[in-house]
Amino acid sequence: MNKILYLANSFPEASEPYVWAEIAELRRRGRTVVPCSFRRPKHIPVQAEEFAGETFYALPLRMQVVLRTCWMCISQMDKISDLLWRLIRGPETMSRRFRGLIYTWLGAYLAAALHKEPINHIHVHHGYFSS
């Protein structure tokens, strides 16, 4: 069975009820969906409390996962060195290159945190920070 990771910046948000409606519909159709969010919203709608309880929140960072992420990046350096070199050299501004490095590391952090989940598909809502 395919397992879908639903990634958002902040989930569940009151302004985006369609996101948890999509998850519920996918589950109704027999799909396994793992909600994942970088941040926990300040106010969780009552209708979405169940989703909040099962959502993996990346922040705050967990030290064990931070160490695993650093090890993963070091041990896989041959696979990511070209990307890192382009991010460091860049033609982009220093700010954009720094954000690119941070986002790359955060992506590795998610991979390290969810390494036991056999994820087949990643769905990201909106082209914001989390994507």
Secondary structure, DSSP 8 states (H G I E B T S, - for coil): --EEEEEEEESS-TT-HHHHHHHHHHHHTT-EEEEEEEE--SS--GGGHHHHHH-EE--S--HHHHHHHHHHHHHTHHHHHHHHHHHHH-SS-HHHHHHHHHHHHHHHHHHHHTTTS---EEEESSSSTT-
